Amino acid sequence: MPDDEDRSRQRGAYAKGIARRQEILDRAIEVFAERGADRTSLRAIAREVGVTHAALSHYFGSLEELLVAVYQESNAPAHRHEVVPEDATPVERMITSARTNRSVPGLVQLYSTLVASALEDGHPAAREFATVRFAELRAGIADAVRQQQGSGRIRDDVDPDAVAALVVAASDGLQTQWLLDDTAPQHEALALLDRLLRPAS
């Protein structure tokens, strides 16, 4: 049975491992923000991040797991500095997010790569990521729509679940168009959707 000294050593090693994983993730976010996913190898990414292939493989079992972790971490509050009014509509929140994303096109491309991979066989990590993300987004947006229907900010003759699916589809679809052509009217189209969802004045 481990004594107190052994347990202390184990806790120290665990904490160091968590900190090292976070360092790798932070550096990987910088790399992907600059260059996107580019369907490269774990070995090549390890070189760019500045760690060994063995170290990267230890913390992330596959390239796909690394890509999911990088995207999820890049969306954590520590990496996103968005100021969104408490009473913003779901579409207004998407507009703010789209503005932030314009400064990190590589991470937007990484997200698109993960969603595309989720549609193919043999990509369980990407599929789980995309499926869970879409379900959580739709649920959160639908709840916000119901609340704002109650306060009169969103028209009450639309189904919240359908609105949520539409908002996610519009946001992701316009983001893809922007990646291909930065003159696509991303913000304008989202603003139009926001106006269409508001009650007639």
C-alpha positions in Angstrom: 0.0 0.0 0.0 1.5 3.4 -1.0 2.7 5.6 1.9 2.2 9.4 2.1 5.5 10.1 0.3 4.5 7.8 -2.6 1.1 9.4 -2.9 2.7 12.9 -2.8 5.1 11.9 -5.6 2.2 10.5 -7.6 0.2 13.7 -7.2 3.2 15.7 -8.2 3.8 13.6 -11.3 0.1 13.9 -12.2 0.1 17.7 -11.8 3.2 17.9 -13.9 1.6 15.8 -16.6 -1.5 18.0 -16.6 0.6 21.1 -16.9 2.7 19.6 -19.7 -0.4 18.6 -21.6 -1.7 22.2 -21.3 1.6 23.6 -22.5 1.4 21.4 -25.6 -2.2 22.4 -26.2 -1.5 26.1 -25.9 1.4 25.9 -28.4 -0.7 23.7 -30.7 -3.4 26.3 -30.7 -0.9 28.9 -31.9 0.3 26.6 -34.6 -3.2 25.7 -35.9 -4.4 29.3 -35.6 -1.6 30.2 -38.1 -1.8 27.3 -40.5 -5.0 25.3 -40.0 -5.2 21.5 -40.0 -3.7 20.8 -43.4 -4.2 17.0 -42.8 -0.6 16.5 -41.6 0.9 13.9 -39.4 1.3 13.7 -35.7 5.0 13.6 -36.2 5.0 16.8 -38.3 2.9 18.6 -35.7 5.2 17.5 -32.9 8.1 19.2 -34.7 6.1 22.4 -35.1 4.9 22.4 -31.5 8.5 21.6 -30.3 8.0 18.3 -28.6 8.9 14.7 -29.5 6.5 12.5 -31.4 6.5 10.1 -28.4 5.4 13.0 -26.0 2.6 14.0 -28.3 1.4 10.4 -28.7 1.5 10.0 -24.9 -0.9 12.8 -24.4 -3.0 12.4 -27.5 -3.5 8.9 -28.9 -4.1 10.0 -32.5 -3.9 13.0 -34.8 -7.7 13.2 -34.6 -7.8 13.2 -30.8 -5.2 16.1 -30.9 -7.3 18.1 -33.4 -10.4 17.7 -31.2 -8.5 18.7 -28.1 -7.0 21.7 -29.8 -10.3 22.9 -31.0 -12.1 22.4 -27.7 -9.3 24.1 -25.8 -9.2 27.0 -28.3 -12.9 27.7 -27.4 -12.3 27.7 -23.7 -12.8 31.1 -22.0 -9.1 31.5 -21.5 -8.6 31.6 -25.3 -11.8 33.4 -26.3 -12.2 37.1 -25.3 -15.6 37.9 -26.5 -17.8 40.5 -24.9 -21.4 39.5 -25.5 -24.3 41.4 -23.8 -26.4 39.2 -21.4 -29.5 39.8 -23.5 -28.0 39.1 -26.9 -30.0 36.9 -29.2 -28.5 33.6 -30.3 -27.8 35.1 -33.7 -26.1 38.1 -32.2 -23.9 35.7 -30.3 -23.0 33.9 -33.5 -22.1 37.3 -35.1 -19.8 38.1 -32.2 -18.2 34.6 -32.6 -17.8 35.1 -36.3 -15.9 38.4 -35.8 -13.6 36.6 -33.3 -13.1 33.7 -35.7 -11.9 36.1 -38.5 -8.7 36.6 -36.5 -8.0 32.8 -36.3 -8.8 31.4 -39.8 -6.6 28.3 -39.1 -8.8 27.3 -36.2 -11.9 27.8 -38.3 -10.4 25.6 -41.0 -9.6 23.0 -38.3 -13.2 23.0 -37.1 -14.4 22.5 -40.7 -11.9 19.6 -41.1 -13.2 17.9 -38.0 -16.9 18.2 -39.1 -16.0 16.9 -42.6 -14.1 14.0 -41.0 -17.1 13.2 -38.8 -19.1 12.3 -41.9 -16.6 9.7 -43.0 -16.2 6.2 -41.6 -13.2 5.5 -39.4 -13.1 8.8 -37.6 -14.7 8.1 -34.2 -13.2 11.0 -32.3 -14.3 13.5 -34.9 -17.8 12.0 -35.1 -18.3 12.1 -31.3 -17.0 15.7 -31.2 -19.3 16.9 -34.0 -22.4 15.0 -32.8 -22.0 16.2 -29.2 -21.2 19.7 -30.2 -24.2 20.1 -32.5 -26.5 18.5 -30.0 -25.3 20.8 -27.2 -25.4 23.9 -29.4 -28.9 23.2 -30.5 -30.1 22.6 -27.0 -28.5 25.7 -25.6 -29.8 27.9 -28.5 -33.3 26.4 -28.2 -33.4 27.3 -24.5 -32.3 30.8 -25.2 -34.9 31.2 -27.9 -37.7 30.0 -25.5 -36.5 32.6 -22.9 -36.4 35.4 -25.5 -39.8 34.4 -26.9 -41.1 34.9 -23.4 -39.5 38.3 -23.1 -40.7 39.3 -26.6 -37.3 39.6 -28.2 -37.9 36.7 -30.6 -41.2 36.0 -32.4 -43.3 33.4 -30.7 -44.6 31.7 -33.9 -41.4 29.8 -34.6 -40.3 26.5 -33.1 -37.3 26.9 -30.9 -35.7 23.6 -31.9 -36.0 24.5 -35.6 -34.6 28.0 -35.0 -31.6 26.5 -33.2 -30.9 24.1 -36.0 -31.2 27.0 -38.5 -28.9 29.3 -36.6 -26.2 26.6 -36.4 -26.6 25.8 -40.1 -26.4 29.4 -41.1 -23.4 30.1 -38.9 -21.4 27.1 -40.1 -22.4 27.4 -43.7 -21.5 31.1 -43.8 -18.3 30.4 -42.1 -17.4 27.8 -44.8 -18.3 30.4 -47.5 -16.0 32.9 -45.8 -13.1 30.4 -45.7 -13.5 30.0 -49.5 -14.2 33.7 -50.3 -13.6 36.4 -47.7 -16.0 38.7 -49.5 -19.0 36.5 -48.7 -21.5 38.6 -46.6 -21.2 36.5 -43.5 -22.2 39.2 -40.9 -24.8 40.7 -43.1 -26.5 37.4 -43.7 -26.5 36.6 -40.0 -27.9 40.1 -39.2 -30.7 39.4 -41.7 -31.5 36.1 -40.0 -31.6 38.0 -36.7 -34.1 40.5 -38.1 -36.3 37.8 -39.5 -36.5 36.1 -36.1 -37.6 39.3 -34.3 -41.2 40.2 -33.7 -42.9 42.6 -36.2 -42.7 46.1 -34.7 
